[in-house]
Amino acid sequence: MEKFDRLRCDRPECQCHHAMCDVQLTFDTVCPSQCDLPSRRSDCDTSTDGHSHFSAKHSLVLTCSLLMFLFVFSPAAVSCQDTVNMCEHNECAKSSACVNRSYDYICNCSGTQFTGWFCNVTIQQNCSQSLCQNGGTCTDTIVNINNQSLSSFNCSCRAGYEGPLCEKPVDYCNKDGYKCFNNGKCINNPEYQNYTCNCDNATDFIGPNCSTKVNNCYTNNSCVNGKCIDGINNYTCQCPLGYEGLGCEHQVNTCGNSSFCQRGSCVTNGSCDCTGTGYGGPYCQQEIDECSATVSVCLNGANCTNLEGDYNCSCTEGYTGKNCQTPSCTGIICQNDGTCNIVGSYWQCTCKPYIEGKYCDKIGPCFNNPCRNQATCQQSIEYNNYTCFCLPGK
């Protein structure tokens, strides 16, 4: 087959009316049937195969009204004939595949290490450019787009880094929420896949997350006699009576002041003894309500009445004393010749036989000896009846 030069579509001989340029074909200008060539109308003829064509020196433009055929030509004539295999004479590299398209061919570079029109250009290896950062591992890859092999790459990141190029450290400080509290500063450690908290600005807090309150009473306590009260980055000493100073280290002679204790007596350590005053508190200044105590000061069922600095117990019958703690037979009347006796911390009436009750006021049915012949009488006052137990033979 003789090789011809192409005509450019902008040449005068290709400027026929309704002509078009086909850059996909091996030919340049396509003239439809009955094309209008003002200068070279005689060049547009109808071929012997019934197809419109236009021919020029060393070129060929032809459109076929049926299928697209390969245009086989010679210096003498131009005609449409059956399609031939364009891949019979191709310039594709051996590693590629030639794809016949009737009017031309293309080289398919898929699956090769080459690219370009003829698959003869070596694909550049991207990993040679050290694109992956922070120690990421680069893997060259090839992607196929429109039958062309294009170079690409993937980065496998080390632990602690992420992103397409492993360029971004993993933010462990904000992963699942901020980790450092109380104004602590978080320091990201992607190399170790963790974080640390700097607690310098977390006033009075320590620990891995600056969340543990410092107890200054344990670290700096200098309270000698007082009670340490923890504060923010400091502490204070609460001094007992008789002591003063930042550490309650100075003893004060409070007993030298006669009005130090409002009631009671001042002791040598600067405290007040309020015993027997009816008052309490550090200076015996607080009146005590003895009647509201958990354990009543009035005993044996007596009623308590609170007085200023004192109390009064209204004793029940048979008891006397400040707290009604002493049993007494004064005023106790035992009936039916019963007698009052003190037994331990109680009083009681001792009754005659067959007489019962707290005051010997219940006479039983056996009192008048209803049983005869020396029989023994057993009574029940509750049910007001009795039983006689006779002697043998009676």
C-alpha positions in Angstrom: 0.0 0.0 0.0 1.4 3.4 -1.0 1.7 5.9 1.8 0.2 9.4 1.2 0.6 12.7 2.9 -2.5 14.2 4.6 -4.2 17.3 3.4 -4.9 19.9 6.1 -8.6 20.9 6.4 -7.8 24.5 5.9 -6.3 24.1 2.4 -8.3 25.6 -0.5 -9.0 22.3 -2.1 -10.8 21.1 1.0 -13.1 24.1 1.3 -16.1 22.5 -0.3 -19.6 23.4 0.8 -20.7 21.3 3.8 -17.3 19.6 4.1 -16.0 18.5 7.5 -12.6 17.6 8.9 -12.3 14.1 10.6 -9.2 14.0 12.8 -10.1 10.5 13.9 -9.5 9.0 10.5 -6.4 8.7 8.5 -8.0 11.2 6.1 -8.6 14.9 6.6 -11.6 16.2 4.7 -14.9 14.5 4.2 -17.1 15.8 1.4 -20.7 14.8 1.2 -22.4 13.8 -2.0 -22.7 16.6 -4.5 -20.2 18.7 -2.6 -19.7 22.2 -3.9 -16.2 23.0 -4.9 -16.1 26.3 -6.7 -12.5 26.0 -7.9 -12.2 22.3 -8.3 -15.7 20.9 -8.8 -14.3 18.4 -11.3 -12.4 16.8 -8.4 -15.6 15.7 -6.7 -16.8 12.7 -8.6 -18.9 9.7 -7.9 -16.9 6.5 -7.5 -17.7 3.3 -9.4 -19.0 1.9 -6.1 -21.7 4.5 -5.8 -20.1 6.5 -3.0 -19.3 10.2 -2.8 -15.6 11.0 -2.6 -13.1 13.7 -3.1 -9.5 12.9 -4.0 -6.4 15.0 -4.2 -2.8 14.4 -4.7 -1.3 12.1 -2.1 -4.6 12.3 0.0 -8.0 10.8 0.1 -11.3 12.1 1.5 -14.3 9.8 1.2 -17.7 9.2 2.9 -19.7 6.1 2.4 -23.4 6.0 2.7 -23.4 2.5 4.1 -20.9 1.2 6.7 -17.6 2.8 7.3 -15.0 1.0 5.1 -11.3 1.2 4.8 -10.5 3.4 1.9 -8.0 1.6 -0.4 -6.6 3.8 -3.0 -4.0 3.9 -5.8 -2.6 6.8 -7.8 -5.2 6.1 -10.5 -8.4 5.6 -8.7 -10.2 5.9 -5.4 -13.0 3.5 -4.2 -14.8 2.1 -1.1 -14.0 -1.5 -0.5 -14.5 -4.0 2.4 -12.7 -3.3 5.8 -9.3 -4.7 6.4 -7.3 -5.4 9.6 -5.4 -2.2 10.4 -3.4 -4.1 13.0 -1.6 -6.1 10.3 0.9 -3.3 10.1 1.0 -1.5 13.5 3.7 0.1 15.5 2.4 -1.0 19.0 5.1 -2.2 21.4 5.2 -6.0 21.8 4.0 -5.8 25.4 0.7 -4.0 24.4 -2.3 -5.1 22.4 -3.4 -3.6 19.0 -7.1 -2.8 18.8 -8.5 -2.6 15.2 -11.1 0.2 14.7 -11.7 -0.2 10.9 -10.5 3.3 10.1 -7.4 3.1 12.2 -6.0 1.3 15.3 -5.0 2.0 18.9 -2.5 0.5 21.2 -3.9 -0.9 24.5 -1.3 -0.5 27.3 -3.5 -1.9 30.0 -1.5 -4.2 32.4 1.9 -3.0 31.1 4.6 -0.7 32.6 4.3 1.5 29.5 2.1 4.3 28.2 2.0 6.6 25.1 0.3 6.2 21.7 2.4 3.1 20.9 2.9 2.0 24.5 6.6 2.6 24.2 7.0 5.2 27.0 8.1 3.8 30.4 5.7 4.8 33.2 7.5 6.9 35.8 7.8 5.3 39.2 6.3 7.8 41.7 7.8 6.1 44.8 11.3 7.2 43.6 10.3 10.7 44.5 9.8 9.9 48.2 6.3 11.3 48.3 5.2 9.5 51.5 6.1 11.4 54.6 6.9 10.5 58.2 8.3 7.1 57.4 5.3 6.0 55.4 5.8 3.0 53.0 5.2 3.9 49.3 3.8 1.3 46.8 3.8 2.0 43.1 0.5 1.2 41.4 -0.8 1.4 37.8 -4.3 2.4 36.9 -5.9 1.9 33.5 -7.9 4.8 32.1 -9.2 4.6 28.5 -6.9 1.8 27.6 -3.9 3.8 28.9 -1.7 2.8 31.8 -1.2 5.6 34.2 1.1 5.6 37.2 -0.1 6.1 40.7 1.0 5.1 44.2 -0.3 4.3 47.7 1.1 5.3 51.1 0.9 2.9 54.0 1.3 5.1 57.1 3.1 4.3 60.3 1.1 4.2 63.5 0.4 7.8 64.6 0.1 9.3 61.2 -2.7 9.6 58.6 -3.6 11.3 55.3 -3.0 10.4 51.6 0.8 11.2 52.1 1.0 10.3 55.8 1.5 14.0 56.2 -0.9 14.5 59.2 -0.1 13.4 62.7 -3.0 11.7 64.5 -4.4 14.2 67.0 -4.5 12.1 70.1 -5.3 15.2 72.2 -8.7 15.6 70.6 -9.5 12.0 69.7 -12.7 11.1 71.5 -12.7 14.5 73.3 -10.1 16.7 74.9 -8.1 14.8 77.5 -6.4 17.5 79.7 -8.6 19.3 82.3 -8.4 22.4 84.5 -6.4 24.4 81.9 -3.8 21.6 81.5 -1.9 21.7 78.1 -2.1 18.6 75.9 1.0 17.5 74.1 0.4 15.2 71.2 2.9 12.3 70.8 2.1 10.6 67.5 5.4 8.7 67.5 4.1 6.8 70.6 0.4 6.9 69.7 -0.5 8.8 72.9 -0.5 12.2 74.5 0.8 13.8 77.8 -0.7 16.6 79.9 1.4 19.5 81.1 -0.3 20.6 84.4 1.8 23.7 84.9 -1.2 26.0 84.3 -3.7 23.6 86.0 -3.4 25.4 89.3 -3.6 22.9 92.2 -4.2 19.9 89.9 -1.9 17.0 89.0 -2.2 13.5 87.5 -2.1 12.1 84.0 -5.1 14.3 83.0 -4.6 17.2 85.4 -7.7 16.1 87.2 -6.4 15.2 90.7 -6.7 18.0 93.3 -3.6 18.6 95.3 -4.2 18.4 99.0 -1.9 21.2 100.3 -2.5 20.0 103.9 -0.5 16.9 103.0 2.3 18.5 101.0 2.8 21.8 102.9 1.0 21.4 106.2 2.7 23.4 109.0 -0.3 23.6 111.4 1.2 22.8 114.7 -1.9 22.7 116.9 -4.7 23.7 114.6 -6.8 22.0 111.9 -5.5 22.4 108.3 -8.1 23.6 105.8 -7.1 22.9 102.2 -7.5 25.7 99.6 -6.5 26.6 96.1 -2.8 26.3 95.9 -2.6 27.0 99.6 -4.0 26.1 103.0 -5.1 27.8 106.2 -4.9 26.8 109.9 -8.0 26.8 112.1 -6.7 27.4 115.6 -8.3 26.0 118.7 -9.1 28.2 121.7 -5.9 29.3 123.4 -3.7 29.3 120.2 -3.0 31.7 117.5 -0.5 32.3 114.6 -0.3 31.1 111.0 0.4 27.6 112.2 -1.4 28.0 115.6 2.0 27.8 117.1 1.5 30.5 119.8 -0.3 29.6 123.0 -2.5 32.4 124.4 -3.2 32.9 128.2 -6.9 33.2 127.8 -7.6 32.7 131.5 -6.0 36.0 132.2 -9.2 37.6 130.7 -12.0 37.1 133.3 -14.6 37.5 130.6 -13.1 34.9 128.3 -15.6 32.2 129.5 -19.1 33.6 129.8 -20.0 30.8 132.2 -18.1 27.9 133.7 -14.4 28.1 134.4 -11.3 28.7 132.3 -8.7 25.9 132.2 -5.0 26.3 131.5 -5.2 25.3 127.8 -7.5 28.2 127.0 -10.7 26.2 126.9 -13.8 26.6 129.0 -15.3 24.0 131.3 -19.1 24.3 131.1 -20.0 21.4 133.4 -23.2 22.0 135.4 -23.9 25.4 133.9 -26.6 24.4 131.5 -24.6 26.1 128.7 -22.2 24.8 126.1 -20.0 26.1 123.2 -16.4 27.2 123.2 -17.1 30.0 125.7 -20.1 28.4 127.5 -22.2 30.9 125.7 -24.9 28.7 124.2 -27.9 27.6 126.3 -28.5 23.9 126.2 -32.0 22.4 125.8 -31.6 19.3 128.0 -35.2 18.2 127.2 -34.3 17.8 123.5 -31.5 15.4 124.2 -31.7 12.0 122.6 -31.6 10.3 126.0 -34.0 12.1 128.3 -32.5 13.6 131.5 -35.8 12.9 133.3 -36.3 9.3 134.3 -39.1 6.9 135.1 -41.6 8.6 132.8 -41.2 12.1 134.3 -42.0 15.2 132.1 -39.1 17.6 131.2 -39.4 21.4 131.1 -36.5 23.4 129.7 -35.4 26.4 131.7 -32.8 29.0 131.0 -29.6 27.3 131.9 -31.5 24.5 133.6 -34.4 22.1 133.4 -37.1 20.7 135.6 -38.4 17.1 135.9 -42.0 16.5 137.0 -41.7 13.1 138.6 -44.4 10.4 138.5 -45.8 8.9 141.7 -43.2 7.0 143.7 -40.1 8.9 142.5 -38.1 11.9 143.5 -34.8 13.6 142.9 -33.5 16.1 140.3 -34.0 13.6 137.5 -36.7 11.6 139.3 -34.2 8.8 139.7 -34.9 7.9 143.4 -37.9 5.6 144.2 -40.0 6.7 147.2 -43.0 5.2 149.1 -44.0 8.7 150.1 -47.6 9.1 149.0 -48.0 5.5 147.9 -51.1 3.9 149.4 -51.2 0.1 149.3 -54.8 -1.1 149.8 -56.2 -4.2 151.6 -53.4 -4.0 154.2 -50.7 -4.1 151.6 -47.3 -2.6 152.4 -44.9 -0.4 150.3 -41.3 -1.5 149.9 -38.3 -0.3 147.9 -36.8 -3.0 145.7 -33.7 -1.8 143.9 -34.6 1.3 141.9 -38.3 0.7 142.1 -41.1 0.7 144.7 -43.8 -1.9 145.0 -46.8 -2.9 147.2 -46.5 -6.3 148.9 -50.1 -7.8 149.0 -51.7 -10.4 151.3 -52.6 -13.8 149.9 -55.1 -13.9 147.1 -54.9 -10.1 146.7 -53.2 -8.7 143.5 -52.7 -5.4 141.7 -50.1 -2.6 141.7 -51.8 -1.2 144.8 -53.2 -4.5 146.1 -56.6 -3.4 144.9 -57.7 -6.6 143.3 -59.2 -9.3 145.6 -59.3 -12.8 144.2 -62.1 -15.4 144.4 -59.9 -17.6 146.7 -59.6 -14.7 149.3 -62.6 -16.0 151.3 -61.4 -19.6 151.1 -64.3 -21.2 149.3 -62.7 -24.7 149.3 -63.5 -27.1 152.2 -61.7 -29.9 154.1 -58.3 -28.2 153.8 -58.3 -28.2 150.0 -56.0 -25.8 148.1 -57.6 -23.0 146.2 -56.1 -21.8 142.9 -57.6 -18.7 141.5 -57.7 -16.7 138.3 -58.5 -13.1 138.9 -58.6 -12.4 135.2 -61.5 -14.8 134.7 -62.8 -14.4 138.3 -62.9 -18.2 138.9 -61.0 -20.7 141.0 -60.2 -24.4 141.3 -60.1 -26.5 144.5 -57.4 -29.2 144.8 -58.6 -31.8 147.4 -56.4 -33.8 149.8 -56.2 -37.6 149.1 -59.2 -39.4 150.3 -61.3 -36.2 150.6 
